[in-house]
Amino acid sequence: MDFTHPPEAPAMRTPRPDQLWPAVAGAALILCALLLPFLATPAKADIPIAMAGALTGPVAPVGEQVRQGTEAAVADLNASGGVLGEKLRLIIADDAGTPTQAVAVANRLATERVRMLVGHVQSSTLIPASAVYADEGIIAITPDATAPEVTEAGQGWVFRTCGRDDQQGAVAGAWLAREYKGRKVALVHDQSTYGKGLTDATQAAMKAAGLEPALYTQLTVGERDFTALVTRLKAAGVDAVFFGGFFTEAGLLVRQMREAGLQAQFVSADSLANDAFWQIAGKTGEGAMMTFEADVRSNPGAQEVIRKLKAKTGEEPGAFVLYAYAAVQVWAQAAIKAGTTEPSKVRDAMRQGSYPTIVGNISYDAKGDRRENNYVLYRWSEGRYTQVGK
């Protein structure tokens, strides 16, 4: 064929309106029919929630427990269909155990538009971060930040699955006053929000029961040599030492007390509900006492979760794992009750009624604190802690 002189194209005719519109209308109807299912059912997006806490730094072992519990709860909820038909998307945020980093984490989670978070691990990090959560309307549920100021400063957006320091301080103080009546008890804290508040609550309970402390003093977080403090305790002839602070300093202090020949009873609080304490103290931790909530690992409702976690990690889950799991449970049930994950409505629902969890039924007062208080005493022996009463 010769492409030099192509044949003349036939003239194009413009269709009349009465010929054009039926075709356009038909195409429009077909397009609408194809799009209708998508228009009628908006696309669902995953619900963003978070775990925030120390995953690096001295308190990382506790943060790791909280991460494990949160991840397990989210996995179980998603496997059963999610919340209100939507899956959860979990964001993990490490605040390194520092207040400034906690505030930075809070601001980042706000940009992610998270509906709730499990955390933070420490009172000293949650308190400054809670100002951001209050401004942005984000629910925070902590499984282990126990300072009273946490909910006092939370402006209604912070809840706990654990108790408060004034509650466990009352138990420790009453026990010391009863068991060491007429004897010498020293009080030591680590200057943290958690440690000092706990020690002051213990002191108040002791005094109310008629026992004045023989010594009230402090140490510094991060110190490793407590020779001067131990010498002072020995010189005072104390029969018992209450320590308000974290497990690292507790393990070092009790070890150095025993190495110096000071056999005074060592008493502390829920920070010691952590295998890391025994790893630091070793056999010198034998007989150490602590306050903590009643052991939830024996709850019938927790057994399936414990079995799955143990199969996954090869270890018995720590108590804070279960309290983190319960935080997700409470929020999910409140969201279902509210019929929405909109935070202000879920927050209102959380204050109404009682929610069953693997750590027991949880109900809240106006501040966001649990109405239940079940602190008891435990004793460490041979690498494990067991309940011994109140």
BALO-631497 format. One record per atom (N, C-alpha, C): x, y, z; residue number from 1. Coordinates in steps of 0.1 Angstrom, whole numbers. Example, Ala and Ser with C-alpha at 12.3 -4.5 7.8 and 13.67 -1.06 7.14 Angstrom:
<recs>
132  -57  78  1
123  -45  78  1
132  -33  78  1
128  -22  71  2
137  -11  71  2
129  0  79  2
</recs>
This chain:
<recs>
9  -12  0  1
0  0  0  1
9  12  0  1
3  23  -6  2
11  35  -7  2
6  45  4  2
15  48  14  3
11  57  25  3
14  71  22  3
18  74  9  4
22  88  6  4
10  97  5  4
-1  92  -1  5
-13  99  -3  5
-25  91  3  5
-27  92  16  6
-38  84  22  6
-51  89  17  6
-61  79  17  7
-74  83  12  7
-81  93  21  7
-89  101  16  8
-96  112  23  8
-105  106  33  8
-105  110  46  9
-113  105  56  9
-127  110  54  9
-137  101  57  10
-151  105  56  10
-155  116  65  10
-163  125  61  11
-168  136  69  11
-175  131  82  11
-172  138  94  12
-178  134  107  12
-191  142  109  12
-201  135  114  13
-214  142  116  13
-216  143  131  13
-220  155  136  14
-223  157  150  14
-237  151  153  14
-238  142  163  15
-251  137  167  15
-261  147  172  15
-274  145  170  16
-283  155  176  16
-285  152  191  16
-289  162  198  17
-291  160  213  17
-300  149  216  17
-310  146  209  18
-319  135  212  18
-313  122  210  18
-302  122  202  19
-294  109  200  19
-283  108  210  19
-277  119  215  20
-266  119  225  20
-270  115  239  20
-281  122  244  21
-284  121  259  21
-288  107  263  21
-295  99  255  22
-298  85  260  22
-286  77  262  22
-275  79  254  23
-263  71  255  23
-256  76  268  23
-255  89  270  24
-248  95  282  24
-256  90  295  24
-269  91  294  25
-277  87  306  25
-275  72  309  25
-274  64  299  26
-272  50  301  26
-258  47  307  26
-248  54  302  27
-235  52  308  27
-234  56  322  27
-241  67  326  28
-241  72  339  28
-248  62  349  28
-259  56  344  29
-265  47  352  29
-257  35  355  29
-249  30  345  30
-240  19  347  30
-229  22  357  30
-223  35  356  31
-213  39  365  31
-218  40  379  31
-230  45  381  32
-236  47  395  32
-238  33  401  32
-242  23  392  33
-245  10  397  33
-232  4  402  33
-221  6  395  34
-208  1  399  34
-202  7  411  34
-205  20  413  35
-199  28  425  35
-208  27  437  35
-221  23  436  36
-230  24  447  36
-225  16  459  36
-220  4  458  37
-216  -3  470  37
-205  4  478  37
-196  11  470  38
-185  18  477  38
-190  31  483  38
-200  38  477  39
-206  50  482  39
-215  47  495  39
-222  36  494  40
-231  32  505  40
-223  27  518  40
-211  21  516  41
-204  16  527  41
-190  22  527  41
-188  33  536  42
-175  39  536  42
-164  30  540  42
-152  32  534  43
-141  23  536  43
-137  24  551  43
-134  13  557  44
-130  12  571  44
-115  13  573  44
-111  21  583  45
-96  22  585  45
-94  16  599  45
-81  11  601  46
-78  5  614  46
-78  16  624  46
-82  12  637  47
-82  21  648  47
-68  23  654  47
-62  34  654  48
-49  35  660  48
-49  37  675  48
-42  28  682  49
-40  29  696  49
-25  27  698  49
-20  29  711  50
-6  29  713  50
-2  23  726  50
10  19  727  51
17  15  740  51
28  25  741  51
29  32  753  52
40  42  755  52
47  39  768  52
60  38  768  53
67  36  781  53
81  33  778  53
89  31  789  54
103  29  789  54
106  15  783  54
112  15  771  55
116  2  765  55
132  2  764  55
138  13  768  56
152  14  770  56
155  21  783  56
166  19  788  57
169  26  801  57
167  16  813  57
169  21  825  58
168  13  837  58
155  6  840  58
144  12  835  59
131  6  838  59
125  -2  827  59
134  -5  817  60
130  -12  805  60
123  -26  808  60
128  -33  818  61
121  -46  820  61
106  -45  823  61
102  -34  830  62
88  -32  833  62
81  -28  820  62
87  -19  812  63
82  -15  800  63
80  -26  790  63
89  -36  790  64
87  -48  782  64
75  -56  786  64
73  -57  799  65
60  -64  803  65
48  -57  798  65
48  -44  798  66
36  -36  794  66
34  -38  779  66
46  -38  771  67
45  -40  757  67
39  -54  754  67
44  -64  761  68
39  -78  758  68
24  -79  761  68
19  -73  772  69
5  -74  775  69
-3  -67  765  69
1  -55  761  70
-7  -47  751  70
-7  -54  738  70
4  -59  733  71
4  -66  720  71
-5  -79  721  71
-5  -86  732  72
-13  -98  733  72
-28  -95  732  72
-32  -84  739  73
-46  -80  740  73
-50  -76  726  73
-42  -68  719  74
-46  -63  705  74
-47  -75  696  74
-38  -84  697  75
-38  -96  688  75
-51  -104  690  75
-54  -106  703  76
-67  -114  706  76
-79  -106  701  76
-80  -93  703  77
-91  -86  699  77
-93  -86  683  77
-82  -84  676  78
-82  -84  662  78
-86  -98  657  78
-81  -109  663  79
-85  -122  659  79
-100  -125  661  79
-106  -118  670  80
-121  -120  672  80
-129  -109  665  80
-123  -102  656  81
-131  -92  648  81
-128  -77  651  81
-120  -75  661  82
-116  -61  664  82
-127  -54  673  82
-128  -41  672  83
-137  -34  681  83
-147  -27  671  83
-160  -29  674  84
-170  -24  665  84
-168  -26  650  84
-163  -38  648  85
-160  -43  634  85
-148  -38  627  85
-139  -30  635  86
-127  -25  629  86
-115  -31  637  86
-104  -33  629  87
-92  -39  635  87
-84  -27  642  87
-76  -31  652  88
-68  -22  659  88
-54  -21  653  88
-48  -10  652  89
-34  -8  647  89
-26  -3  659  89
-16  -11  664  90
-8  -7  675  90
4  0  672  90
7  11  678  91
19  19  677  91
27  18  690  91
39  14  689  92
48  12  701  92
57  25  702  92
57  31  713  93
65  43  715  93
74  42  728  93
87  44  726  94
97  43  737  94
99  57  743  94
96  59  756  95
99  73  761  95
113  72  769  95
120  61  769  96
133  59  775  96
133  63  790  96
121  64  796  97
120  67  810  97
123  81  814  97
122  90  805  98
126  104  808  98
114  113  805  98
111  123  814  99
99  132  812  99
99  139  798  99
111  144  794  100
111  152  782  100
108  143  770  100
113  131  770  101
110  122  759  101
96  117  759  101
90  116  771  102
76  112  773  102
67  123  766  102
70  136  768  103
62  146  762  103
64  146  747  103
76  143  742  104
78  142  728  104
70  131  722  104
69  119  729  105
61  108  725  105
47  112  725  105
42  118  735  106
28  122  736  106
24  131  724  106
33  140  720  107
30  149  709  107
29  141  695  107
38  131  694  108
39  123  682  108
26  115  681  108
22  109  692  109
10  101  692  109
-3  109  689  109
-2  122  693  110
-13  131  690  110
-14  133  675  110
-3  134  668  111
-3  136  653  111
-8  123  647  111
-6  111  653  112
-11  99  648  112
-26  97  651  112
-31  106  658  113
-46  106  662  113
-50  92  669  113
-41  88  678  114
-45  76  685  114
-57  78  694  114
-65  68  696  115
-77  69  704  115
-75  66  718  115
-65  58  721  116
-61  55  735  116
-47  50  735  116
-41  50  747  117
-28  44  748  117
-27  37  762  117
-19  26  762  118
-15  19  774  118
-2  25  779  118
-1  31  791  119
11  37  795  119
8  50  803  119
18  57  806  120
32  54  805  120
36  45  817  120
48  40  818  121
53  31  828  121
55  37  841  121
60  50  841  122
63  57  854  122
55  69  856  122
52  72  869  123
45  84  872  123
52  97  867  123
65  97  868  124
73  109  864  124
73  111  849  124
69  101  841  125
68  104  827  125
53  106  823  125
44  99  830  126
30  100  826  126
25  114  830  126
29  119  841  127
23  132  846  127
26  143  836  127
38  146  831  128
39  156  821  128
33  153  808  128
33  140  804  129
27  136  791  129
11  138  792  129
6  136  804  130
-9  137  805  130
-14  151  801  130
-6  161  802  131
-11  175  798  131
-14  175  783  131
-5  168  775  132
-8  167  761  132
-20  159  758  132
-22  148  765  133
-34  139  763  133
-47  146  766  133
-46  155  777  134
-58  162  780  134
-61  173  769  134
-51  179  764  135
-53  189  754  135
-58  183  741  135
-54  171  738  136
-57  165  725  136
-69  155  726  136
-74  152  738  137
-85  143  740  137
-81  129  737  137
-71  124  744  138
-66  110  742  138
-67  103  756  138
-72  91  756  139
-74  84  768  139
-60  76  771  139
-55  78  783  140
-43  70  787  140
-47  61  799  140
-44  48  798  141
-47  39  808  141
-33  33  813  141
-29  35  825  142
-16  30  829  142
-18  18  838  142
-9  8  835  143
-10  -4  844  143
-1  -4  856  143
7  7  857  144
17  6  868  144
22  20  873  144
17  31  868  145
21  44  874  145
11  47  886  145
17  47  898  146
8  46  910  146
8  59  918  146
16  69  914  147
16  82  922  147
2  88  922  147
-4  93  933  148
-17  99  933  148
-18  110  923  148
-7  118  921  149
-7  129  912  149
-11  126  898  149
-9  113  894  150
-12  108  880  150
-26  112  876  150
-35  108  885  151
-49  110  882  151
-54  124  886  151
-47  129  896  152
-50  143  901  152
-47  153  889  152
-36  150  882  153
-32  160  871  153
-37  156  858  153
-44  145  857  154
-48  140  843  154
-60  147  837  154
-67  155  844  155
-78  163  839  155
-89  154  833  155
-90  142  839  156
-101  133  835  156
-98  124  823  156
-86  124  818  157
-82  116  806  157
-73  104  810  157
-69  103  823  158
-60  93  827  158
-67  83  836  158
-65  70  833  159
-71  59  842  159
-60  50  845  159
-63  41  855  160
-54  30  859  160
-60  17  859  160
-52  7  857  161
-57  -7  860  161
-50  -11  873  161
-40  -4  878  162
-34  -6  891  162
-40  3  901  162
-34  2  913  163
-39  11  924  163
-30  23  926  163
-30  29  938  164
-23  42  941  164
-13  39  952  164
-3  48  952  165
8  47  963  165
2  49  977  165
-7  58  978  166
-13  60  991  166
-20  48  996  166
-25  40  987  167
-32  27  991  167
-22  17  995  167
-11  15  987  168
-1  5  991  168
8  10  1003  168
10  23  1004  169
17  28  1015  169
10  26  1028  169
-3  26  1028  170
-11  24  1040  170
-9  9  1044  170
-8  0  1035  171
-7  -14  1038  171
7  -16  1044  171
18  -10  1038  172
31  -12  1042  172
33  -5  1056  172
28  7  1058  173
29  14  1070  173
23  7  1082  173
11  2  1079  174
3  -5  1090  174
11  -18  1094  174
16  -25  1084  175
24  -38  1087  175
36  -35  1095  175
44  -24  1091  176
56  -21  1099  176
53  -16  1113  176
42  -9  1114  177
38  -4  1128  177
34  -15  1137  177
28  -25  1131  178
24  -37  1139  178
35  -46  1142  178
43  -50  1132  179
54  -59  1134  179
66  -54  1141  179
68  -41  1140  180
80  -35  1146  180
77  -24  1156  180
66  -26  1163  181
62  -17  1174  181
73  -16  1184  181
77  -4  1188  182
87  -2  1197  182
101  -4  1192  182
103  -7  1179  183
116  -9  1173  183
119  2  1163  183
131  1  1157  184
136  11  1148  184
134  8  1133  184
126  17  1126  185
124  15  1112  185
129  27  1105  185
137  25  1094  186
143  36  1086  186
134  37  1073  186
133  49  1069  187
126  51  1056  187
136  57  1046  187
137  51  1034  188
146  56  1024  188
138  57  1011  188
140  69  1004  189
134  70  990  189
144  74  980  189
141  73  967  190
150  76  956  190
148  90  950  190
140  98  956  191
137  112  952  191
128  113  939  191
124  101  934  192
115  102  923  192
101  105  928  192
92  108  918  193
78  111  922  193
72  98  928  193
75  87  922  194
70  74  927  194
75  71  941  194
89  71  942  195
95  67  954  195
92  76  966  195
93  89  964  196
91  98  976  196
76  97  980  196
67  97  970  197
53  97  974  197
49  84  981  197
55  73  977  198
52  60  984  198
58  60  998  198
70  66  999  199
76  66  1013  199
68  75  1022  199
64  87  1017  200
56  96  1025  200
43  89  1030  200
37  82  1021  201
24  75  1024  201
27  64  1035  201
38  57  1034  202
41  47  1043  202
44  54  1057  202
51  65  1057  203
54  72  1069  203
41  77  1076  203
32  82  1068  204
19  87  1074  204
11  75  1081  204
11  64  1074  205
4  52  1080  205
11  47  1093  205
25  47  1093  206
32  43  1105  206
29  53  1116  206
29  66  1114  207
27  76  1124  207
13  74  1129  207
3  72  1120  208
-11  71  1125  208
-13  59  1134  208
-4  49  1132  209
-5  37  1140  209
4  38  1153  209
11  49  1154  210
19  51  1166  210
34  49  1165  210
39  46  1153  211
53  44  1152  211
60  55  1144  211
70  62  1151  212
77  72  1145  212
90  66  1138  212
93  70  1126  213
105  65  1119  213
118  69  1127  213
127  60  1127  214
140  63  1134  214
149  71  1125  214
147  70  1112  215
155  77  1102  215
147  79  1089  215
148  90  1083  216
141  93  1070  216
152  99  1062  216
156  93  1051  217
167  98  1042  217
164  94  1028  217
174  96  1019  218
173  94  1005  218
186  89  998  218
184  84  986  219
195  81  978  219
192  87  964  219
201  85  955  220
199  91  941  220
198  80  931  220
188  81  922  221
187  71  911  221
199  71  903  221
204  59  900  222
216  58  892  222
229  56  900  222
228  58  913  223
240  55  921  223
242  40  922  223
254  36  924  224
257  22  925  224
264  18  939  224
270  28  945  225
277  25  958  225
269  32  969  225
263  24  978  226
255  29  989  226
262  27  1003  226
276  26  1002  227
283  24  1014  227
280  34  1026  227
280  47  1022  228
277  57  1032  228
263  55  1038  228
253  52  1030  229
240  50  1035  229
239  38  1044  229
245  27  1040  230
244  15  1047  230
251  17  1061  230
263  24  1061  231
270  27  1073  231
261  35  1083  231
253  44  1077  232
244  52  1085  232
233  44  1091  232
228  35  1083  233
217  26  1088  233
222  17  1099  233
234  12  1097  234
240  3  1108  234
242  11  1121  234
247  23  1119  235
249  31  1131  235
237  34  1139  235
226  36  1131  236
213  38  1138  236
206  26  1144  236
212  14  1141  237
207  2  1147  237
193  -1  1143  237
190  1  1130  238
176  -1  1125  238
173  -16  1124  238
160  -19  1127  239
155  -33  1126  239
148  -36  1113  239
144  -25  1106  240
137  -27  1093  240
140  -14  1084  240
141  -17  1071  241
143  -6  1062  241
132  -6  1051  241
125  5  1050  242
115  6  1039  242
121  14  1028  242
121  9  1016  243
127  17  1005  243
116  20  994  243
114  33  992  244
105  37  981  244
113  40  969  244
112  32  958  245
120  34  946  245
119  23  937  245
128  22  927  246
128  12  917  246
136  0  920  246
134  -11  912  247
140  -23  915  247
155  -24  914  247
161  -15  906  248
176  -16  904  248
182  -11  917  248
179  1  922  249
184  6  934  249
181  -3  946  249
168  -9  946  250
164  -18  957  250
173  -30  957  250
176  -36  946  251
185  -48  945  251
199  -45  950  251
204  -34  946  252
218  -30  950  252
218  -27  965  252
208  -20  970  253
208  -16  984  253
207  -28  993  253
198  -38  990  254
197  -49  999  254
209  -58  998  254
216  -59  986  255
228  -66  985  255
239  -60  994  255
241  -47  993  256
251  -41  1001  256
248  -41  1016  256
235  -40  1020  257
232  -42  1034  257
237  -55  1039  257
233  -66  1032  258
237  -79  1036  258
252  -81  1036  258
259  -76  1026  259
274  -78  1026  259
280  -70  1037  259
274  -60  1042  260
279  -52  1054  260
275  -58  1067  260
267  -69  1066  261
263  -75  1079  261
250  -69  1085  261
243  -61  1078  262
231  -55  1082  262
219  -64  1078  262
213  -71  1088  263
203  -80  1085  263
188  -75  1087  263
187  -61  1088  264
174  -55  1090  264
164  -60  1079  264
152  -62  1082  265
141  -66  1073  265
141  -55  1062  265
141  -59  1049  266
139  -50  1038  266
125  -51  1032  266
119  -39  1031  267
105  -38  1027  267
104  -28  1016  267
97  -31  1005  268
95  -21  994  268
82  -23  988  268
80  -19  975  269
67  -19  969  269
66  -26  956  269
57  -22  948  270
53  -30  935  270
64  -29  925  270
74  -20  925  271
85  -21  916  271
92  -34  916  271
92  -40  928  272
99  -53  930  272
92  -65  924  272
80  -63  919  273
72  -74  912  273
78  -76  898  273
91  -80  898  274
98  -80  886  274
110  -89  888  274
112  -98  879  275
124  -108  880  275
137  -101  881  275
138  -88  875  276
150  -81  875  276
155  -78  889  276
146  -76  898  277
150  -74  912  277
159  -86  917  277
154  -98  915  278
162  -109  920  278
175  -111  912  278
175  -108  899  279
187  -109  891  279
198  -100  897  279
194  -88  903  280
203  -79  908  280
207  -83  923  280
197  -86  931  281
200  -89  945  281
205  -103  947  281
201  -112  938  282
205  -126  940  282
200  -132  954  282
208  -140  960  283
203  -146  973  283
202  -136  984  283
208  -125  982  284
207  -115  993  284
192  -109  993  284
185  -112  983  285
171  -107  982  285
161  -117  990  285
167  -128  995  286
159  -137  1002  286
152  -131  1014  286
138  -132  1015  287
131  -126  1026  287
126  -112  1024  287
131  -105  1013  288
126  -92  1011  288
111  -91  1009  288
105  -81  1015  289
90  -80  1014  289
87  -68  1005  289
75  -69  999  290
70  -59  991  290
54  -58  991  290
49  -47  989  291
35  -45  987  291
31  -46  972  291
21  -53  969  292
16  -54  955  292
1  -58  956  292
-6  -56  944  293
-20  -61  944  293
-20  -76  945  293
-32  -81  950  294
-34  -95  951  294
-30  -102  938  294
-24  -114  939  295
-18  -121  927  295
-29  -124  917  295
-29  -118  905  296
-40  -120  895  296
-36  -132  886  296
-24  -138  888  297
-21  -149  879  297
-28  -161  882  297
-35  -162  894  298
-44  -173  897  298
-58  -171  893  298
-62  -160  887  299
-76  -157  883  299
-80  -167  872  299
-91  -174  874  300
-96  -183  863  300
-96  -176  849  300
-101  -164  849  301
-102  -157  836  301
-89  -153  830  301
-78  -155  837  302
-65  -152  831  302
-58  -164  826  302
-62  -176  828  303
-55  -188  826  303
-52  -190  811  303
-62  -187  802  304
-60  -189  788  304
-49  -179  782  304
-50  -167  787  305
-40  -157  783  305
-27  -161  787  305
-25  -165  800  306
-12  -169  805  306
-7  -181  798  306
-15  -190  794  307
-11  -202  787  307
-5  -198  773  307
-12  -189  766  308
-7  -185  753  308
6  -177  754  308
7  -168  764  309
19  -161  766  309
31  -169  769  309
28  -179  778  310
39  -188  782  310
44  -196  770  310
34  -201  762  311
38  -209  750  311
46  -200  740  311
43  -187  740  312
50  -179  730  312
64  -175  735  312
66  -172  748  313
78  -167  754  313
86  -177  761  313
80  -188  765  314
86  -198  773  314
87  -195  788  314
81  -184  792  315
82  -179  806  315
68  -175  811  315
67  -176  824  316
55  -172  831  316
54  -157  829  316
43  -151  824  317
42  -137  823  317
42  -129  836  317
49  -118  836  318
49  -109  848  318
36  -103  850  318
34  -99  863  319
20  -93  866  319
17  -81  858  319
27  -73  854  320
24  -60  847  320
19  -64  833  320
23  -76  828  321
17  -80  815  321
2  -81  815  321
-3  -86  826  322
-17  -88  827  322
-25  -75  830  322
-18  -66  837  323
-25  -53  839  323
-25  -45  827  323
-15  -47  818  324
-16  -40  805  324
-26  -46  796  324
-27  -59  796  325
-38  -66  788  325
-52  -61  793  325
-53  -60  806  326
-66  -55  811  326
-70  -41  807  326
-59  -33  805  327
-62  -19  801  327
-69  -18  787  327
-64  -27  778  328
-70  -28  765  328
-84  -33  766  328
-86  -43  775  329
-99  -49  776  329
-110  -39  781  329
-106  -31  791  330
-115  -20  796  330
-119  -11  785  330
-109  -6  778  331
-112  4  767  331
-121  -2  757  331
-118  -14  752  332
-126  -20  742  332
-140  -22  746  332
-143  -26  759  333
-156  -28  763  333
-164  -15  765  333
-156  -5  769  334
-163  9  770  334
-166  14  756  334
-158  12  746  335
-160  16  733  335
-173  9  727  335
-174  -4  730  336
-186  -11  725  336
-198  -6  732  336
-197  -3  745  337
-208  2  753  337
-212  16  747  337
-203  24  744  338
-205  38  738  338
-210  37  724  338
-207  26  717  339
-210  25  703  339
-201  33  694  339
-190  37  699  340
-180  45  691  340
-167  45  698  340
-156  48  690  341
-143  49  696  341
-139  63  698  341
-149  73  696  342
-146  87  699  342
-143  89  714  342
-130  94  716  343
-125  93  730  343
-134  99  741  343
-140  110  739  344
-148  116  750  344
-160  108  753  344
-165  101  744  345
-177  92  747  345
-172  79  754  345
-161  74  749  346
-155  62  756  346
-151  65  770  346
-145  77  772  347
-141  81  785  347
-153  81  795  347
-165  87  790  348
-177  87  798  348
-182  73  801  348
-181  64  791  349
-185  50  793  349
-176  43  803  349
-164  46  804  350
-154  40  813  350
-158  42  827  350
-164  54  830  351
-168  57  844  351
-181  51  848  351
-187  44  839  352
-201  39  841  352
-200  23  842  352
-204  18  853  353
-205  3  854  353
-192  -3  857  353
-191  -16  857  354
-179  -24  860  354
-176  -33  848  354
-163  -34  845  355
-159  -41  833  355
-150  -54  838  355
-154  -66  833  356
-146  -78  837  356
-134  -78  829  356
-122  -81  835  357
-109  -82  829  357
-102  -94  835  357
-90  -97  829  358
-83  -108  834  358
-77  -105  848  358
-77  -93  853  359
-72  -90  866  359
-84  -87  876  359
-96  -91  871  360
-108  -89  879  360
-117  -77  874  360
-128  -75  880  361
-137  -64  876  361
-131  -51  880  361
-132  -42  870  362
-127  -28  872  362
-138  -18  870  362
-139  -9  880  363
-148  2  879  363
-140  14  884  363
-145  26  879  364
-137  38  881  364
-145  49  889  364
-137  57  897  365
-143  69  903  365
-141  80  893  365
-145  92  897  366
-145  104  889  366
-131  108  884  366
-121  104  892  367
-107  108  889  367
-101  98  879  367
-106  86  878  368
-100  76  869  368
-93  66  877  368
-94  66  891  369
-88  56  899  369
-98  44  901  369
-92  32  903  370
-101  20  905  370
-108  22  919  370
-120  17  919  371
-127  17  932  371
-123  6  941  371
-117  -5  935  372
-112  -16  942  372
-98  -14  947  372
-95  -19  959  373
-82  -18  965  373
-78  -31  971  373
-69  -38  965  374
-66  -52  970  374
-51  -54  972  374
-44  -43  978  375
-29  -45  980  375
-27  -54  992  375
-17  -63  990  376
-13  -72  1000  376
2  -73  1001  376
8  -81  1010  377
22  -82  1011  377
27  -95  1005  377
39  -94  1000  378
46  -106  994  378
60  -107  1000  378
65  -120  999  379
79  -122  1003  379
86  -129  992  379
99  -124  989  380
107  -130  979  380
115  -142  985  380
115  -153  978  381
122  -165  983  381
126  -174  971  381
139  -177  970  382
144  -186  959  382
139  -181  946  382
140  -168  944  383
138  -163  930  383
123  -160  927  383
114  -162  936  384
100  -160  933  384
93  -153  945  384
83  -146  942  385
76  -139  953  385
62  -145  955  385
58  -147  968  386
45  -153  971  386
38  -144  981  386
25  -145  981  387
17  -137  989  387
17  -142  1004  387
19  -132  1013  388
19  -137  1027  388
9  -130  1036  388
0  -122  1030  389
-11  -115  1038  389
-9  -100  1038  389
-16  -94  1047  390
-16  -79  1048  390
-8  -74  1060  390
</recs>
